Amino acid sequence: MPAANAKEVAALDELLYQLIELRWRAKHPESSKLPNNFRKAYELRINTIAKGSATPLLERRRSTPEDPTLFPASSDEFTEDYRQAVEELEEILRLASEHGPLPDSVYALPLPAIRNLGSTLRDDEKLQVGHGKVNDWSTKPTYTTSAREYILEQLGKPQFKHVTYSGLVRSTNVSNGTFNFVDVASRVSATATYGHGFELDIDGQNEQTWAWVEVKGQVEFTNKSKSHVFISVDSIRTDQLTAEYNRLQDRLKEIGELQPGWLDGEEGDGFTQGQLENAHAVVKAAVNAGKLPKTVVPSVDGAIVFSWVSGNQHFSVEVEPKGGFYFHKSNTISMNAIDQDVKTLTKHPSDLITEWVERIVE
């Protein structure tokens, strides 16, 4: 097999994984994060170089490495997902070779994953894929330089679709009457204009607001950008979070004003400024996740404890005096519990807390 074709194998591996990820997300719309070790579980390895111009036979990794974590890996759905992903890729290659209309899944894939497949092909070469043992390759679609040029050309054109997006308003632009938010399901950044009786309680100084919106309408986008713009809006629904957010902020202010001995004159440690800043990060992360804590209380040993309760599930985040975080999940019926300490969250602490809140709080 020519060495250059190894790049095509890597591109195929990535494209199949992206299709599998799209399928998993469609089956688990309630989850914004993938299970741990998800990528490793779908890792492909070259098993054999078969007779032919360049025919590597690939097999999926059969075991998932042990990696103890707060979020255990899901059960093995892999074989069927992989088979369907190969069939879906075959259909994409067929439509591209026929210069036909591309399926919606193509526009949801990362552009580099599509661009890399076929990047080493010469004009007289073709690429084919198949699942299992293929006896007659003439039945499989061929991906050529012409098909690759067509698919990349189509991805560069504006696309339109009708959607329902919801999420926390991240920013507003008073001068042109627009607001931006990130859809919690797809993680797409969306921009819409005011209208339909829609109003926001905006801080005039920094043009910020705390509101949860649901927007229905038609968006325009290209595969090169995850930013979607609403060109028409059917409806906008909003829940102002200002009152609830302010309640939590006021509670943190009260906690910050507590002096050592606040419990009974002797017991009760004070709280540091850095600790309070971390606590505010937890609140903002909870707002971004759309799951505000039920309570926030001080502990005698100087921690700030946030709690979420859903049925028999209990989840808490403790912000420690020295800047660390302590996570606890428990089931009041089964009495199962999971704990984890994180000493530092130096990289994007709000993002990590958001992930944990979204994963654990049902």
C-alpha atoms as a printed R data frame, in Angstrom:
    type eleno elety resid chain resno       x      y       z
1   ATOM     1    CA   MET     A     1   0.000  0.000   0.000
2   ATOM     2    CA   PRO     A     2   1.450  3.412  -0.913
3   ATOM     3    CA   ALA     A     3   2.511  5.339   2.190
4   ATOM     4    CA   ALA     A     4   0.378  8.304   1.143
5   ATOM     5    CA   ASN     A     5  -2.738  6.184   1.478
6   ATOM     6    CA   ALA     A     6  -2.217  5.928   5.232
7   ATOM     7    CA   LYS     A     7  -3.591  9.464   5.359
8   ATOM     8    CA   GLU     A     8  -6.801  8.206   3.728
9   ATOM     9    CA   VAL     A     9  -7.125  5.483   6.370
10  ATOM    10    CA   ALA     A    10  -6.821  8.100   9.120
11  ATOM    11    CA   ALA     A    11  -9.376 10.316   7.344
12  ATOM    12    CA   LEU     A    12 -11.770  7.360   7.022
13  ATOM    13    CA   ASP     A    13 -11.352  6.562  10.712
14  ATOM    14    CA   GLU     A    14 -12.205 10.151  11.690
15  ATOM    15    CA   LEU     A    15 -15.167 10.456   9.331
16  ATOM    16    CA   LEU     A    16 -16.705  7.187  10.541
17  ATOM    17    CA   TYR     A    17 -16.240  8.279  14.138
18  ATOM    18    CA   GLN     A    18 -17.985 11.607  13.443
19  ATOM    19    CA   LEU     A    19 -20.939  9.773  11.880
20  ATOM    20    CA   ILE     A    20 -21.110  7.457  14.908
21  ATOM    21    CA   GLU     A    21 -21.041 10.455  17.245
22  ATOM    22    CA   LEU     A    22 -23.932 12.082  15.364
23  ATOM    23    CA   ARG     A    23 -25.903  8.843  15.662
24  ATOM    24    CA   TRP     A    24 -25.185  8.592  19.409
25  ATOM    25    CA   ARG     A    25 -26.244 12.198  20.018
26  ATOM    26    CA   ALA     A    26 -29.478 11.608  18.090
27  ATOM    27    CA   LYS     A    27 -30.222  8.625  20.347
28  ATOM    28    CA   HIS     A    28 -29.325 10.550  23.524
29  ATOM    29    CA   PRO     A    29 -30.690 14.095  23.040
30  ATOM    30    CA   GLU     A    30 -30.731 14.632  26.806
31  ATOM    31    CA   SER     A    31 -26.922 14.366  26.997
32  ATOM    32    CA   SER     A    32 -24.703 17.199  25.815
33  ATOM    33    CA   LYS     A    33 -21.484 15.324  26.622
34  ATOM    34    CA   LEU     A    34 -20.184 12.028  25.283
35  ATOM    35    CA   PRO     A    35 -19.395  9.133  27.630
36  ATOM    36    CA   ASN     A    36 -15.806  8.816  28.765
37  ATOM    37    CA   ASN     A    37 -13.587  6.714  26.484
38  ATOM    38    CA   PHE     A    38 -16.148  7.056  23.699
39  ATOM    39    CA   ARG     A    39 -13.504  7.880  21.088
40  ATOM    40    CA   LYS     A    40 -11.221  5.015  22.137
41  ATOM    41    CA   ALA     A    41 -14.092  2.545  21.989
42  ATOM    42    CA   TYR     A    42 -14.507  3.251  18.263
43  ATOM    43    CA   GLU     A    43 -10.808  3.247  17.436
44  ATOM    44    CA   LEU     A    44  -9.999  1.445  14.164
45  ATOM    45    CA   ARG     A    45  -6.818 -0.520  13.593
46  ATOM    46    CA   ILE     A    46  -5.325 -1.901  10.383
47  ATOM    47    CA   ASN     A    47  -5.675 -5.667  10.540
48  ATOM    48    CA   THR     A    48  -4.549 -6.739   7.070
49  ATOM    49    CA   ILE     A    49  -3.348 -5.259   3.809
50  ATOM    50    CA   ALA     A    50  -5.340 -7.297   1.280
51  ATOM    51    CA   LYS     A    51  -4.548 -7.943  -2.359
52  ATOM    52    CA   GLY     A    52  -5.343 -4.934  -4.475
53  ATOM    53    CA   SER     A    53  -3.991 -1.490  -5.284
54  ATOM    54    CA   ALA     A    54  -4.442 -0.317  -1.681
55  ATOM    55    CA   THR     A    55  -6.930 -2.347   0.370
56  ATOM    56    CA   PRO     A    56  -6.394 -2.087   4.136
57  ATOM    57    CA   LEU     A    57  -8.789 -4.195   6.215
58  ATOM    58    CA   LEU     A    58  -9.757 -2.450   9.448
59  ATOM    59    CA   GLU     A    59 -11.191 -3.769  12.681
60  ATOM    60    CA   ARG     A    60 -12.681 -1.927  15.622
61  ATOM    61    CA   ARG     A    61 -10.895 -1.957  18.945
62  ATOM    62    CA   ARG     A    62 -12.609 -4.616  21.051
63  ATOM    63    CA   SER     A    63 -11.960 -3.366  24.562
64  ATOM    64    CA   THR     A    64 -12.210 -0.056  26.350
65  ATOM    65    CA   PRO     A    65  -9.284  0.862  28.639
66  ATOM    66    CA   GLU     A    66 -10.090  1.115  32.312
67  ATOM    67    CA   ASP     A    67 -10.315  4.743  33.374
68  ATOM    68    CA   PRO     A    68 -12.054  5.225  36.744
69  ATOM    69    CA   THR     A    69 -14.173  8.330  36.550
70  ATOM    70    CA   LEU     A    70 -17.241 10.001  37.874
71  ATOM    71    CA   PHE     A    71 -18.958  9.169  34.573
72  ATOM    72    CA   PRO     A    72 -18.803  5.444  33.662
73  ATOM    73    CA   ALA     A    73 -18.760  4.465  29.986
74  ATOM    74    CA   SER     A    74 -22.019  3.349  28.428
75  ATOM    75    CA   SER     A    75 -22.780 -0.261  27.438
76  ATOM    76    CA   ASP     A    76 -21.512 -1.660  24.141
77  ATOM    77    CA   GLU     A    77 -23.726 -0.401  21.300
78  ATOM    78    CA   PHE     A    78 -20.691 -0.187  19.082
79  ATOM    79    CA   THR     A    79 -20.977 -2.914  16.471
80  ATOM    80    CA   GLU     A    80 -24.361 -1.817  15.140
81  ATOM    81    CA   ASP     A    81 -23.423  1.861  15.252
82  ATOM    82    CA   TYR     A    82 -20.270  1.149  13.278
83  ATOM    83    CA   ARG     A    83 -22.107 -0.890  10.626
84  ATOM    84    CA   GLN     A    84 -24.704  1.835  10.145
85  ATOM    85    CA   ALA     A    85 -22.011  4.511   9.957
86  ATOM    86    CA   VAL     A    86 -20.255  2.615   7.142
87  ATOM    87    CA   GLU     A    87 -23.540  2.290   5.254
88  ATOM    88    CA   GLU     A    88 -24.244  5.995   5.758
89  ATOM    89    CA   LEU     A    89 -20.783  6.882   4.465
90  ATOM    90    CA   GLU     A    90 -21.352  4.665   1.419
91  ATOM    91    CA   GLU     A    91 -24.538  6.619   0.685
92  ATOM    92    CA   ILE     A    92 -22.710  9.937   1.059
93  ATOM    93    CA   LEU     A    93 -20.017  8.798  -1.385
94  ATOM    94    CA   ARG     A    94 -22.670  7.585  -3.837
95  ATOM    95    CA   LEU     A    95 -24.565 10.883  -3.801
96  ATOM    96    CA   ALA     A    96 -21.327 12.848  -4.156
97  ATOM    97    CA   SER     A    97 -20.251 10.727  -7.134
98  ATOM    98    CA   GLU     A    98 -23.649 11.314  -8.767
99  ATOM    99    CA   HIS     A    99 -23.561 15.046  -7.898
100 ATOM   100    CA   GLY     A   100 -26.895 14.572  -6.157
101 ATOM   101    CA   PRO     A   101 -28.482 16.260  -3.113
102 ATOM   102    CA   LEU     A   102 -26.442 15.511  -0.003
103 ATOM   103    CA   PRO     A   103 -28.037 14.149   3.209
104 ATOM   104    CA   ASP     A   104 -28.432 16.394   6.252
105 ATOM   105    CA   SER     A   105 -25.774 14.440   8.145
106 ATOM   106    CA   VAL     A   106 -23.073 15.810   5.822
107 ATOM   107    CA   TYR     A   107 -23.776 19.363   6.950
108 ATOM   108    CA   ALA     A   108 -23.497 18.354  10.603
109 ATOM   109    CA   LEU     A   109 -20.019 16.876  10.161
110 ATOM   110    CA   PRO     A   110 -16.858 18.893  10.883
111 ATOM   111    CA   LEU     A   111 -15.531 20.268   7.600
112 ATOM   112    CA   PRO     A   112 -11.959 18.951   8.131
113 ATOM   113    CA   ALA     A   113 -13.290 15.406   8.510
114 ATOM   114    CA   ILE     A   114 -14.886 15.636   5.058
115 ATOM   115    CA   ARG     A   115 -12.093 17.617   3.434
116 ATOM   116    CA   ASN     A   116  -9.382 15.140   4.478
117 ATOM   117    CA   LEU     A   117 -11.057 12.130   2.866
118 ATOM   118    CA   GLY     A   118  -9.776 11.819  -0.703
119 ATOM   119    CA   SER     A   119  -7.169 14.539  -0.263
120 ATOM   120    CA   THR     A   120  -4.393 12.293  -1.670
121 ATOM   121    CA   LEU     A   121  -6.386 11.042  -4.670
122 ATOM   122    CA   ARG     A   122  -5.083 11.643  -8.181
123 ATOM   123    CA   ASP     A   123  -7.402 12.134 -11.141
124 ATOM   124    CA   ASP     A   124  -7.149  8.476 -12.179
125 ATOM   125    CA   GLU     A   125  -7.750  7.092  -8.671
126 ATOM   126    CA   LYS     A   126 -10.866  6.299  -6.678
127 ATOM   127    CA   LEU     A   127 -11.764  5.439  -3.086
128 ATOM   128    CA   GLN     A   128 -14.351  2.878  -1.958
129 ATOM   129    CA   VAL     A   129 -15.526  1.640   1.451
130 ATOM   130    CA   GLY     A   130 -17.493 -1.407   2.540
131 ATOM   131    CA   HIS     A   131 -18.511 -3.235   5.706
132 ATOM   132    CA   GLY     A   132 -17.517 -6.847   6.239
133 ATOM   133    CA   LYS     A   133 -16.154 -8.998   3.436
134 ATOM   134    CA   VAL     A   134 -16.761 -7.383   0.044
135 ATOM   135    CA   ASN     A   135 -16.694 -9.865  -2.837
136 ATOM   136    CA   ASP     A   136 -17.703 -7.482  -5.599
137 ATOM   137    CA   TRP     A   137 -16.346 -3.952  -5.307
138 ATOM   138    CA   SER     A   138 -18.157 -2.938  -8.499
139 ATOM   139    CA   THR     A   139 -21.332 -2.656  -6.382
140 ATOM   140    CA   LYS     A   140 -19.755 -0.022  -4.146
141 ATOM   141    CA   PRO     A   141 -19.840  3.731  -4.919
142 ATOM   142    CA   THR     A   142 -16.589  5.336  -6.032
143 ATOM   143    CA   TYR     A   143 -15.225  8.551  -4.541
144 ATOM   144    CA   THR     A   144 -13.077 10.471  -7.014
145 ATOM   145    CA   THR     A   145 -11.473 13.900  -7.187
146 ATOM   146    CA   SER     A   146 -14.573 15.100  -9.041
147 ATOM   147    CA   ALA     A   147 -16.891 13.807  -6.286
148 ATOM   148    CA   ARG     A   148 -14.709 15.407  -3.617
149 ATOM   149    CA   GLU     A   149 -14.742 18.774  -5.415
150 ATOM   150    CA   TYR     A   150 -18.534 18.570  -5.673
151 ATOM   151    CA   ILE     A   151 -19.123 17.815  -2.001
152 ATOM   152    CA   LEU     A   152 -16.780 20.613  -0.855
153 ATOM   153    CA   GLU     A   153 -18.478 23.053  -3.235
154 ATOM   154    CA   GLN     A   154 -21.899 22.148  -1.820
155 ATOM   155    CA   LEU     A   155 -20.694 22.563   1.761
156 ATOM   156    CA   GLY     A   156 -19.535 26.092   0.999
157 ATOM   157    CA   LYS     A   157 -23.023 27.184  -0.073
158 ATOM   158    CA   PRO     A   158 -25.532 28.652   2.418
159 ATOM   159    CA   GLN     A   159 -27.955 26.093   3.814
160 ATOM   160    CA   PHE     A   160 -31.409 26.622   5.296
161 ATOM   161    CA   LYS     A   161 -33.493 24.603   7.732
162 ATOM   162    CA   HIS     A   162 -36.336 25.006  10.200
163 ATOM   163    CA   VAL     A   163 -35.219 24.530  13.803
164 ATOM   164    CA   THR     A   164 -36.137 24.989  17.435
165 ATOM   165    CA   TYR     A   165 -33.157 26.163  19.472
166 ATOM   166    CA   SER     A   166 -33.086 26.943  23.187
167 ATOM   167    CA   GLY     A   167 -30.429 28.167  25.571
168 ATOM   168    CA   LEU     A   168 -29.137 30.945  27.745
169 ATOM   169    CA   VAL     A   169 -28.743 34.378  26.139
170 ATOM   170    CA   ARG     A   170 -24.995 35.028  26.036
171 ATOM   171    CA   SER     A   171 -24.896 38.528  24.586
172 ATOM   172    CA   THR     A   172 -27.088 41.268  23.165
173 ATOM   173    CA   ASN     A   173 -26.540 44.079  20.677
174 ATOM   174    CA   VAL     A   174 -28.892 46.926  21.452
175 ATOM   175    CA   SER     A   175 -27.890 48.956  18.391
176 ATOM   176    CA   ASN     A   176 -29.088 46.364  15.863
177 ATOM   177    CA   GLY     A   177 -31.628 44.617  18.084
178 ATOM   178    CA   THR     A   178 -30.089 41.139  18.106
179 ATOM   179    CA   PHE     A   179 -29.195 38.604  20.770
180 ATOM   180    CA   ASN     A   180 -26.956 35.557  20.717
181 ATOM   181    CA   PHE     A   181 -27.346 32.244  22.523
182 ATOM   182    CA   VAL     A   182 -25.988 28.677  22.326
183 ATOM   183    CA   ASP     A   183 -28.452 25.843  21.725
184 ATOM   184    CA   VAL     A   184 -28.044 23.350  24.573
185 ATOM   185    CA   ALA     A   185 -28.698 20.292  22.380
186 ATOM   186    CA   SER     A   186 -26.504 20.968  19.331
187 ATOM   187    CA   ARG     A   187 -24.065 23.509  20.862
188 ATOM   188    CA   VAL     A   188 -24.719 25.712  17.833
189 ATOM   189    CA   SER     A   189 -24.289 29.445  18.327
190 ATOM   190    CA   ALA     A   190 -27.448 31.194  17.108
191 ATOM   191    CA   THR     A   191 -28.338 34.837  16.518
192 ATOM   192    CA   ALA     A   192 -31.895 36.177  16.361
193 ATOM   193    CA   THR     A   193 -33.549 39.602  16.307
194 ATOM   194    CA   TYR     A   194 -36.013 41.049  18.772
195 ATOM   195    CA   GLY     A   195 -39.663 40.910  17.827
196 ATOM   196    CA   HIS     A   196 -42.920 39.063  18.387
197 ATOM   197    CA   GLY     A   197 -43.442 40.903  21.659
198 ATOM   198    CA   PHE     A   198 -40.118 39.588  22.919
199 ATOM   199    CA   GLU     A   199 -38.432 41.688  25.582
200 ATOM   200    CA   LEU     A   200 -35.249 41.272  27.568
201 ATOM   201    CA   ASP     A   201 -34.322 42.788  30.901
202 ATOM   202    CA   ILE     A   202 -30.952 44.142  29.749
203 ATOM   203    CA   ASP     A   203 -28.223 45.699  31.861
204 ATOM   204    CA   GLY     A   204 -27.645 48.914  29.885
205 ATOM   205    CA   GLN     A   205 -24.042 49.273  30.993
206 ATOM   206    CA   ASN     A   206 -22.704 45.987  29.593
207 ATOM   207    CA   GLU     A   207 -25.674 44.871  27.477
208 ATOM   208    CA   GLN     A   208 -25.942 41.582  29.381
209 ATOM   209    CA   THR     A   209 -29.008 39.698  30.489
210 ATOM   210    CA   TRP     A   210 -29.896 36.465  32.221
211 ATOM   211    CA   ALA     A   211 -32.678 34.876  30.213
212 ATOM   212    CA   TRP     A   212 -33.470 31.441  28.843
213 ATOM   213    CA   VAL     A   213 -34.949 31.534  25.344
214 ATOM   214    CA   GLU     A   214 -36.587 29.114  22.926
215 ATOM   215    CA   VAL     A   215 -36.623 30.296  19.320
216 ATOM   216    CA   LYS     A   216 -38.456 28.594  16.461
217 ATOM   217    CA   GLY     A   217 -37.820 29.588  12.866
218 ATOM   218    CA   GLN     A   218 -35.621 29.204   9.797
219 ATOM   219    CA   VAL     A   219 -31.845 29.541  10.050
220 ATOM   220    CA   GLU     A   220 -29.150 30.152   7.442
221 ATOM   221    CA   PHE     A   221 -25.732 28.570   7.900
222 ATOM   222    CA   THR     A   222 -22.765 26.984   6.161
223 ATOM   223    CA   ASN     A   223 -20.760 23.936   7.124
224 ATOM   224    CA   LYS     A   224 -17.730 26.179   7.631
225 ATOM   225    CA   SER     A   225 -19.323 27.830  10.656
226 ATOM   226    CA   LYS     A   226 -21.253 26.621  13.701
227 ATOM   227    CA   SER     A   227 -22.988 29.990  13.807
228 ATOM   228    CA   HIS     A   228 -26.620 29.947  12.645
229 ATOM   229    CA   VAL     A   229 -28.595 33.112  11.902
230 ATOM   230    CA   PHE     A   230 -32.398 33.171  12.117
231 ATOM   231    CA   ILE     A   231 -33.649 34.692   8.866
232 ATOM   232    CA   SER     A   232 -37.283 34.218   9.925
233 ATOM   233    CA   VAL     A   233 -38.772 33.641  13.362
234 ATOM   234    CA   ASP     A   234 -42.045 31.868  14.089
235 ATOM   235    CA   SER     A   235 -41.975 32.394  17.842
236 ATOM   236    CA   ILE     A   236 -39.744 33.332  20.754
237 ATOM   237    CA   ARG     A   237 -40.409 32.137  24.276
238 ATOM   238    CA   THR     A   238 -38.407 33.376  27.219
239 ATOM   239    CA   ASP     A   239 -38.019 32.815  30.933
240 ATOM   240    CA   GLN     A   240 -36.247 35.622  32.735
241 ATOM   241    CA   LEU     A   241 -33.744 34.114  35.141
242 ATOM   242    CA   THR     A   242 -32.891 37.417  36.754
243 ATOM   243    CA   ALA     A   243 -34.921 36.850  39.930
244 ATOM   244    CA   GLU     A   244 -33.602 33.324  40.550
245 ATOM   245    CA   TYR     A   245 -30.071 34.290  39.609
246 ATOM   246    CA   ASN     A   246 -30.212 37.282  41.920
247 ATOM   247    CA   ARG     A   247 -31.462 35.058  44.743
248 ATOM   248    CA   LEU     A   248 -28.379 32.881  44.438
249 ATOM   249    CA   GLN     A   249 -26.080 35.884  44.126
250 ATOM   250    CA   ASP     A   250 -27.641 37.498  47.213
251 ATOM   251    CA   ARG     A   251 -27.165 34.253  49.105
252 ATOM   252    CA   LEU     A   252 -23.484 34.167  48.146
253 ATOM   253    CA   LYS     A   253 -23.138 37.769  49.266
254 ATOM   254    CA   GLU     A   254 -24.595 36.842  52.658
255 ATOM   255    CA   ILE     A   255 -22.187 33.916  52.938
256 ATOM   256    CA   GLY     A   256 -19.257 36.139  51.996
257 ATOM   257    CA   GLU     A   257 -20.104 38.530  54.823
258 ATOM   258    CA   LEU     A   258 -20.024 35.797  57.477
259 ATOM   259    CA   GLN     A   259 -17.224 36.221  59.995
260 ATOM   260    CA   PRO     A   260 -15.258 33.413  61.737
261 ATOM   261    CA   GLY     A   261 -17.421 31.991  64.523
262 ATOM   262    CA   TRP     A   262 -20.623 32.760  62.609
263 ATOM   263    CA   LEU     A   263 -22.359 29.573  63.815
264 ATOM   264    CA   ASP     A   264 -22.271 29.996  67.591
265 ATOM   265    CA   GLY     A   265 -19.533 32.491  68.281
266 ATOM   266    CA   GLU     A   266 -16.831 29.847  68.070
267 ATOM   267    CA   GLU     A   267 -17.654 27.384  65.290
268 ATOM   268    CA   GLY     A   268 -17.796 28.399  61.649
269 ATOM   269    CA   ASP     A   269 -14.844 29.327  59.439
270 ATOM   270    CA   GLY     A   270 -14.792 32.420  57.238
271 ATOM   271    CA   PHE     A   271 -14.627 32.438  53.434
272 ATOM   272    CA   THR     A   272 -11.910 33.718  51.106
273 ATOM   273    CA   GLN     A   273 -12.379 36.006  48.097
274 ATOM   274    CA   GLY     A   274 -11.001 33.355  45.738
275 ATOM   275    CA   GLN     A   275 -13.439 30.817  47.151
276 ATOM   276    CA   LEU     A   276 -16.346 33.194  46.581
277 ATOM   277    CA   GLU     A   277 -15.223 33.772  42.979
278 ATOM   278    CA   ASN     A   278 -15.231 29.996  42.422
279 ATOM   279    CA   ALA     A   279 -18.709 29.834  43.941
280 ATOM   280    CA   HIS     A   280 -19.938 32.471  41.480
281 ATOM   281    CA   ALA     A   281 -18.453 30.339  38.673
282 ATOM   282    CA   VAL     A   282 -20.594 27.430  39.876
283 ATOM   283    CA   VAL     A   283 -23.732 29.600  39.737
284 ATOM   284    CA   LYS     A   284 -22.970 30.785  36.199
285 ATOM   285    CA   ALA     A   285 -22.190 27.231  35.096
286 ATOM   286    CA   ALA     A   286 -25.511 26.050  36.548
287 ATOM   287    CA   VAL     A   287 -27.343 28.814  34.666
288 ATOM   288    CA   ASN     A   288 -25.577 27.836  31.433
289 ATOM   289    CA   ALA     A   289 -26.607 24.225  32.031
290 ATOM   290    CA   GLY     A   290 -30.198 25.313  32.680
291 ATOM   291    CA   LYS     A   291 -30.170 23.557  36.063
292 ATOM   292    CA   LEU     A   292 -30.025 25.922  39.013
293 ATOM   293    CA   PRO     A   293 -29.134 24.484  42.428
294 ATOM   294    CA   LYS     A   294 -31.912 24.012  44.950
295 ATOM   295    CA   THR     A   295 -29.829 25.336  47.850
296 ATOM   296    CA   VAL     A   296 -26.501 26.987  48.574
297 ATOM   297    CA   VAL     A   297 -25.311 26.925  52.206
298 ATOM   298    CA   PRO     A   298 -22.104 27.463  54.183
299 ATOM   299    CA   SER     A   299 -20.545 24.565  56.052
300 ATOM   300    CA   VAL     A   300 -18.908 24.806  59.459
301 ATOM   301    CA   ASP     A   301 -15.510 23.792  58.064
302 ATOM   302    CA   GLY     A   302 -15.499 26.642  55.534
303 ATOM   303    CA   ALA     A   303 -16.939 25.081  52.367
304 ATOM   304    CA   ILE     A   304 -19.733 26.562  50.234
305 ATOM   305    CA   VAL     A   305 -22.132 23.767  49.301
306 ATOM   306    CA   PHE     A   306 -24.461 23.767  46.271
307 ATOM   307    CA   SER     A   307 -27.145 21.050  46.137
308 ATOM   308    CA   TRP     A   308 -29.428 19.690  43.442
309 ATOM   309    CA   VAL     A   309 -32.234 17.215  44.190
310 ATOM   310    CA   SER     A   310 -34.301 15.276  41.660
311 ATOM   311    CA   GLY     A   311 -36.471 12.484  43.066
312 ATOM   312    CA   ASN     A   312 -34.132 10.106  44.848
313 ATOM   313    CA   GLN     A   313 -31.024 11.591  43.179
314 ATOM   314    CA   HIS     A   314 -28.863 14.044  45.084
315 ATOM   315    CA   PHE     A   315 -25.870 15.915  43.695
316 ATOM   316    CA   SER     A   316 -23.688 18.491  45.423
317 ATOM   317    CA   VAL     A   317 -20.650 20.622  44.667
318 ATOM   318    CA   GLU     A   318 -18.556 21.900  47.546
319 ATOM   319    CA   VAL     A   319 -16.257 24.862  46.925
320 ATOM   320    CA   GLU     A   320 -13.350 24.324  49.296
321 ATOM   321    CA   PRO     A   321 -11.486 27.100  51.180
322 ATOM   322    CA   LYS     A   322  -8.221 26.436  49.313
323 ATOM   323    CA   GLY     A   323  -9.862 26.635  45.889
324 ATOM   324    CA   GLY     A   324 -10.604 22.976  45.219
325 ATOM   325    CA   PHE     A   325 -13.947 21.379  44.454
326 ATOM   326    CA   TYR     A   326 -15.591 18.290  45.940
327 ATOM   327    CA   PHE     A   327 -18.304 16.532  43.935
328 ATOM   328    CA   HIS     A   328 -20.782 14.087  45.451
329 ATOM   329    CA   LYS     A   329 -23.616 12.099  43.876
330 ATOM   330    CA   SER     A   330 -25.894  9.778  45.814
331 ATOM   331    CA   ASN     A   331 -29.108  7.782  45.484
332 ATOM   332    CA   THR     A   332 -31.280  7.913  48.603
333 ATOM   333    CA   ILE     A   333 -32.948  4.573  47.780
334 ATOM   334    CA   SER     A   334 -30.024  2.406  46.670
335 ATOM   335    CA   MET     A   335 -27.596  4.339  48.907
336 ATOM   336    CA   ASN     A   336 -25.031  4.242  46.082
337 ATOM   337    CA   ALA     A   337 -22.633  7.177  46.162
338 ATOM   338    CA   ILE     A   338 -19.814  8.559  44.022
339 ATOM   339    CA   ASP     A   339 -17.320 11.150  45.242
340 ATOM   340    CA   GLN     A   340 -14.513 12.985  43.521
341 ATOM   341    CA   ASP     A   341 -12.036 15.664  44.555
342 ATOM   342    CA   VAL     A   342 -10.649 18.193  42.096
343 ATOM   343    CA   LYS     A   343  -7.853 20.290  43.541
344 ATOM   344    CA   THR     A   344  -7.596 22.817  40.731
345 ATOM   345    CA   LEU     A   345  -9.673 23.826  37.753
346 ATOM   346    CA   THR     A   346  -7.113 26.031  36.085
347 ATOM   347    CA   LYS     A   347  -8.481 25.514  32.572
348 ATOM   348    CA   HIS     A   348 -12.043 26.703  31.912
349 ATOM   349    CA   PRO     A   349 -13.481 25.867  35.364
350 ATOM   350    CA   SER     A   350 -16.940 27.065  34.362
351 ATOM   351    CA   ASP     A   351 -16.978 24.686  31.376
352 ATOM   352    CA   LEU     A   352 -15.997 21.704  33.514
353 ATOM   353    CA   ILE     A   353 -18.600 22.469  36.166
354 ATOM   354    CA   THR     A   354 -21.212 22.911  33.442
355 ATOM   355    CA   GLU     A   355 -20.328 19.461  32.075
356 ATOM   356    CA   TRP     A   356 -20.674 17.820  35.475
357 ATOM   357    CA   VAL     A   357 -23.926 19.568  36.299
358 ATOM   358    CA   GLU     A   358 -25.418 18.653  32.907
359 ATOM   359    CA   ARG     A   359 -24.320 15.039  33.260
360 ATOM   360    CA   ILE     A   360 -25.372 14.381  36.827
361 ATOM   361    CA   VAL     A   361 -28.407 16.524  37.519
362 ATOM   362    CA   GLU     A   362 -31.410 14.880  35.890
